[in-house]
Amino acid sequence: MEDLKLFVEPDVSRLLTSISHFLAEEGVRSYLVGGFVRDMLLGRETADIDIAVAADALEVAPKVATALGGRYIRLDEENRIGRVILFNDGTPPAKSKWELDFATLRGNIEHDLSQRDFTIDAMVIELKRILPEGVLSTAMLIDPFNGRDDLRQGVLRAVSETAFESDAARLIRAVRLTAELSFSIDNETEALIQQHSHLIAGVAGERVREELLRLLAVPRAGQMLAYLEELGLLTALIPELSLAKGVSQPKVHVWDVFDHSIQTVSAVEFLLREGTWEHMGEEILVSVPWSASLSQHFDQEVGSGSTRRSLLKLAALLHDIAKPQTKTIDEDGRARFIGHPQEGAATAAGILERLRFSTRETRLVELMVRHHLRPGQMSHEELPSRRAIYRYFRDTGEAGIDILLLCMADHLATRGSYLDLAQWQEQAQVVEYVLTKNLEGENLSVPSKLVDGHDIIEIFGLTPGPRVGELLEAVREARAAGEVTTRQQGLDYIKHLLTKQG
C-alpha cells in the first residue's frame, strides 16, 4: 500500500512531542491509538487524543497532568483508564482544551488491538515516532486488521465476533460512527449487532447518554434513529417507545405513533436547516422564521455534550411517548389522547434521569414535551394577544422558543405529503408573530416590574402569603398586555382587583 506523509497541526505536534519526551524519560512505551489515528488519516480535526501505555495508566496519567499543568480525572477504575484535561492559553485557531485519555495496554500491542471495537479504530502509531516538525508516515502504522482498507472503502467492521459481548456500548457506537463518518456497517457486523442488541440495556446510563447525544448532533439523526430500531437497539434503549408501535391515530395522521415520533425528529432537522424533508419540497421553508440569532439560540450548550439542537431532537422523539396509555375511543369512534403531554413529560423525565442527563437537560426536555401543543392553542383564526403570548412564555420558561419549532415539526410529521400549504403558512405566521412580539420593545416573557410585594403589603394592608404573589402575577400579566404601564396604574389595578373580589 502507498506510503503517505501525514502532517500534524503545529499545536498538536508540540503537545504530542512534550508527552512523548516525558513518557520516554519515565521509561514508558506509548502509542497513539483509536479515533485520533483514524481521524488523522481521514483529515478530520479532533480535540480528543487516545494514548495506550505499557504501564498502569492510572499511575501514568496523573504524572502527565502534573508535568503539563493539566487536570487529572480517574475515568475507569476497572479498565485502568485515566483522563488528562489541558487548557491552552494560545490564541485561535489553537484549541482551548484538549482531552487525553490514557489507557493501559492489555498485553502487547497486537493483543491490545485485537480487543478493540472496529478495524478503523484498531490502528496505532508509536508516539516516539512523531518527528519534531509534526510529520508522520503511514509506514509507521501498525494495522493488523486492515483498518486502513476499511477506512478507504467507508466500511465499519467489528474486529472480532466477541466485540459487542466485550463492551455492549459498542452497539450504539457503531451507528454513531456510521452517522458521523457517512460510512456503512458491513453485513457480518450488522448481523452481530442484531444478535446482541439486547445487551445495550445493561450499559451504564452515562455511556448511553454520551453516544446518544453524539448521534443526535449528526444532521441525519432522524434516519439514524430509524436505523437503530432496524438493528433492534432503539426500543432496547428506551423500552417505553415500544408501546407506540402500531398505535393508530386519527385520519389526519399519516403514521402510527412510533413512526410519527421518528418523522418528527427528521422534521425538526428540516426546520433547523440541517436536512431535507422528503415528503414536501423546500418551498415550505420559505414561510418558516429563521435568523442568525435563532441559529445561535439552538447552538447554545445546555450540558456536557448537549445543545438545544440535540435536546430538541430528543424531545421530538419523546413528545408522544404517553399516547399509547392515554388512548381512548370516543362515541364517534375517534381516537383521543387526553392528557398525553402531561403524562408524557413525566415519562420523558424518568427516561432522561435513567440515562443520567443533568437536571437542566431533563427539565428542558420535560417542558418541551409538556407544552408541545401550546403554540397551537394560543389563538384561533387570529394572531394571539399580548396576554396570551405572555402566558405562553411564563409557562414554558426557557423552552418557549424551542417548543415553537417542535410544534411545527409535529405538524409536518402529522400530515407528511398531505400538508395543507395554506394552513401551514398560517401556523408559520403565528410563530413568527410570537417570536417578534417577544423580542420587540419590552420582553413579554419578563415584563418590567412596576410594584413589588412590599408595596402590596404596606399600601393595601395584606399579610405575606400566596395572595400577594397572585396579585403580583396579575400586574405582570397586565403589564405584558399593555393594560398598565406605570407604577400608579399598577397600584390602581391591584385596588380594582381587591375591590372586585371583596
N, C-alpha and C positions, 0 to 999 in steps of 0.2 A: 504494500500500500504506500502511496506517495507520502513522503515526509514533508510536513508543513511546519513553518515557523509561526509561533503564536506570540503576540506582544501583549504583555500585561500592562494595565494602566499604571502610570508612574506612582500614584499614591498607594495602589495595591502592591506594586513591586517593592516599595520601601517597607511597607508593613510586613510582607512575607519574608523579606530579607532579614529584618530585625528578629522575627520569630525564629527563622532558620538558624541564625547565628546563636541565639540564646539556647535553643534546644541542642545545638551541636556542642556548645560548651557544657551543657548538662549531661552530654553523652546519650541523648535520646534520639533514636531514629524516628523520622516523621514523614508523613505522606499527605499530599493534597488529595482529597477523595470526593466522591459523590457529586452533588449538584454543582459545586464550583468548577470542577473539571468539565462536566457536561456543558455548562453554560459558556465556559471559555471556548470550547470547541464550536459552539453554536454562535459565538459572537454576542451573547446576551450579557447584560450587566447583572451583577448580583452583589448584595451587601452582606451575604451570609457565606462564611468560609468554613468548610469542614476539614479538620486535620486529624488523622489517625496517628497515634503514637505507640511505640513499642515499650510502653510503661503504663503505670496506673494514671489514667487521665485526671482522676480526682486529686492526685498529688501534683501533676504537671501544670494543670490549668491555673491554680492559684498562684504559682510561681510566675507564670507568664503575665497574669494580671498585675502582680506587684511590679514586675520588671518594666512593663509598658504603661503603668499608670492607669489600668483599667479596673473594671468591677467584675468580680467572680460570682457565678451562680452555680450551685450544685444542681445539675439538671436531672440526672438519672442515676440513682444510687446502685440499682441492680445491674445496669449495663455499663456502669462506670463512665458516665459522660458528664463533662463539665463545660460551662459556657463562660466566655470572657467577652465583656462588652467594652469597646473602646470608643471614646468620643474624640472626634477630630476637630481641632481648633482652626484648621486651614480654611481658606476661602473657597467658595464654589469655583469649579464644579466638584471639588473634593467632597466625598461623602461625610456627613456629620456623625455617623455612627456605624460601627462595624460589630457584627456578632460572629464570634469564632467558637465553634463547637469542637471540643477536643474529645475524641473517643478512644477507648482502649482497644488496641488490636486484639482480635480473637485468633490466637495462633500466629502463624506467619502471614504475610500479606496476601498470598494466594488463597489461603484458607479463609481469611477475613473477607475477601471479595466474594467467595462462594456463599457467604451467609447474607449477602446484601439482597436488596429487593429486585431491581431491574438491571438489565445488562448495561443500559446507558448511564447507570449510577455506579457500576462496578468497574470503573477505570480510575487509576491513580497515577500520580507523578511524585517521585520522591522530592521532598521540599528543598533539599540542599542543591538540587539540580537547576534551580532558578538562577539565571545569570544576573549580575548586578543591574544590568540595563533592562531587566524585566523580559527577557526573551526565553521562550520555551520551544522545544521541538517535540513534535508528535512521536519522534523516535524514542523519546524518554517514556512514552506512555506504557503503562502496564495494563494490558487489556485482554485477560484470558478468556472472556466470554463474547468477544467481538462486538462490544458495545458501540464502537465507532461505526461499524457497518450498519447497526440498527439506527444509529443517530442519523446517518446519511439517508436511510430509507424512511425515516419518520415512523419507526415502529417501536412500541413499548412491549418488551418481552421479559417475563419473570426469569430470574437467574436459575431457579430450581423449582421443582414441584412442591416443595415444602415452604416456599417463600411466604405464603399467606398464613400458614399454620404457625410459623415462627413469630409473625407480627401481623395481626389482623388489621391494624391501621393502614397497612399497605393496600388493602382492598379499595378504600376511598381515595388513597393517594394515587392509585393507578389512573382513576378517572380524572382527578385533578390535574395530574401531569399531562394527560392526553389533551385536556382542555387548554392548559397554558401553552403547550408546545405545538398545538394543532397536529398531533400525532394520532395514530390509530393503535389499538391494542391487538396483538396477534391472536389468532384463533385459539391456540392452546392456552394462552394466558387468560383469555376471556372465559374459556370453559372452567379454568381453575377458580376464577373469581366467582362464577355462578355456583360452583360446587361448595365453596367455603363462605358464601355471602352471610350465612347465619352467624359467623364468628364476629362480625362487626358489632353486634350487640354487647360484646364483652369488652370493647375498647373503652378506655377511660374517657370521660366526657371532655376533658381539656384537649385531648388529642383530636377528637372528632370535631370539636369547635374550630380548632385551627385549620384543619383540612377543609371543612365546610365553608368557612369564611373565604379561604383562598379560591375555592371553586366558585363561590358566588361573585367574587371580584372579576371573574372572566366574563367578557361580553356575551358568550354563548351559554350562560348559566342555565337558562330555561331548557335548552336542548340537552345539556349535560345532566340535569336532574331527571329528565325522562330516560336518559341512558342509564343512570344509576338504578332506576327501577327495573329496566330491562335486565340488568345484572342481578336483581334481587336485593339491592342494597338500600334503597331509599326507605322503604317501609320497614326494613330491618333496623334502620337507624331511628326512624320515627314511626313506631307501630300505630300511633293514633291516626296516621294518614291512610292506613289500610282499610279502615272503616268507610272511607269516602269512595272506594272503588265500586262502580256500578250503581251509585246513588243517583237516581234520575232527578231532574229539576223541571220547573215549568217550561212550557214550549219555547219561550223566548231564549232559553239557554240552548246552545249548540252541543255542549259537552256535559258529561256527568260531573259530579263534584270533584273527583280526583283529577281528571284531565283538565277541568276548568282551572284548578289550582296551579297546575303546571303551566297552562297557557297564560295565566295572569302574570307569572314571572317573566315570560317572554314579552308580554305586553308592556310591563314595566321597563324592560330593557329598550324597547322600541321608543317609549316616551322619553327615556333618558338619553336618547340618541346613541345607543350602543349597538343597535342591530336593526333588522328589518322585521316587518310584520307580514308574514306570508299570506295572510287572509285578505289583506287590502293593500292598496298602493300607498306610496309615500305622500300622496296629496292630503291624506287625513292629518298629517303632522303640521300642515300649514296653520291650522287654527289653534294648535296647542301652544300655550305660552311657554317660552324658553328664553333664557338670557344667561349672560356670564355669571351674574350673581346667583341664579338658580343652580347653575352647574357647580359653582363653588359651595353652595349650600349642601349639595349631595356628596361632595368630595370631603366634607368635614369628617375628621376622625371621631369616633364615638368611644371605642375601647381599643385595646391592643389588637390590631389586625382588622378592626371593623370600621366601616364608614357608613354614612347614611345610605349610600347606594346599596351596599351589600345587605344592610338590615331591612331596607325597603323590599328587596327581593325576597328575603326570608319571611317578612310579613305577608307578602303576596302569596307565598307557598302555604302559609298557615291561616290566611284570613277566613276561610270557610271550614276550619278544622272541626267545628262543632255542629255542622249541618246534619251529619248522619243521626246524631242522638236527639236533635231538636225537630226532626222532620215529622210533620203531621199532614193529613189529607182533610181538607175542609168539605163542607156539604156539596160544593160544586165539583169535587174531585180534583181540586187544585192543591199541589204540594205547597206547604208553608214551612218556614224555618224560624219561627218566632223565638227571639232571644239568642240566636246563634252568635251574634257579635260579642255579647257579654260573656256567654259561656265559653266561646272560642278564645277570648282574651285570657281567661283563667287557664285554659288548656295550654295555650301558647306559652304563657309564663312558666308553667310547670315543665314544659319541654326545654325551654332555654335554661332554666335552673338546673335541670338534669345534665345538660351539656356544658355546664359551668360558664355560661355567659355572665357578664357583670350585671350588677343591679341596674345601671343606667341602660345598658343594651336591652335587658329584659323589659324594663319599663317602657322604652321607646317602641318596641315591637308590640307589647301589650296594648299601648294606646292606639297604635295603628289598626290592630285587629278589632279592638272595641268600637272604634268610631269610623270604620271604613265605609259605612253607609251615610254618615252625617252630611257630607257635601251635597248629596242629592236631596237632603231633607231641609236645606236652608231656605228654599223658596219653591214656589210652584207657578210656572208660567210667567215669572218676572224675576228681576235681579234681586238678590237678598238685601234686606235692610241693614243699616249700620249696626243695629241692635243684634240682629241675627249673626252677623259676622263677629261681633264682639263675643257673643255666647259660644260661637264655634271655637274661636281661639282660646277662650277661657277654659273650655272643657278638654280641648285636645292638647293644650300645653305646647311643649317643644316639638310635637309631632304634627302640628297643624298643616304645614306646607307639604310634608311627606304624604299625608292622608289624601290631599287633593289629587296627587298623581296616582295613588293607589286606587282611588275611586274611579278614575278614568281608565286605568288598566283593567279594573274589574268589569267595566262597561264593555271594553273591547273584547275581553275574553268571554263575555257572555254571548255576544252576537256574532263574533267571527266574521265571516264573509257576508253575513246578512245585516251588517251595520246600517242603520238609518243615518245618512250623512247629515240631514237637517237637525236631527235630534242630537247627534254628536257635536255639531257646531254650537248648539245651544248650551250644552254642558261645558264645552271649552270656553265659551264666553263667560259663563258664571265663574269658572275657575280663575280666568284672567281678571275679572272684576274683583273677586275676593282678594287676590294677591295684590292688585293695585291699591284697593282701599286700605289694606292692612299696612302698606308701605308708605302711602302718601300722608303728608301732614303728621298728625299725632297718631302713633301706632295704636290701632284698635285693640290689639291684644294686651297692651299695657298702657291704658289711658293715664294721663297725669292725675295726681292726687289733688283734690280740692279741699277735702276735710279729712280729719283722722278720728280715731277712736276717742281721744281726749276731748275733742270738740263736742262730740255727741254726748259724752258723759257729763261734761261741765255745763253745756248750754241747755240740754234737754232733761238733765237730772236722771239719766238712766244709770243703772248699775252695770258693771262689766259683765259680759256674758255673750251668748250666741246672738242675741238680738242686735247688739252693736255691730257685729260682723255682718249680719244680714242687711242692715241699713247702709253700711259702707259699700257693700257689693251693689246695692240698688243705685247708689250715687255713681259708682264706677260705670255701671251699665248705661245710666242716663247720660253720663259724660261721653261715653263712646258713641251713643246715638245722636249726640249733638243737641240734646234737650237742655242741658245745663252747661255753662261754660265758665262761670265764676264761682268763687267761694260762697258768696251770698246766695246765688241761685242754688247751690248745693245744699245750703242750710235750709232755704225755703222748701226745697224738695223733700228734705227729711221731715220738716214740720208738717208738710202736706200728707206724707205717708202716715205719720203718727196720729194726725187728726182723723184721717180716713179710717184708721184701724182702731180708733177709740182709745 
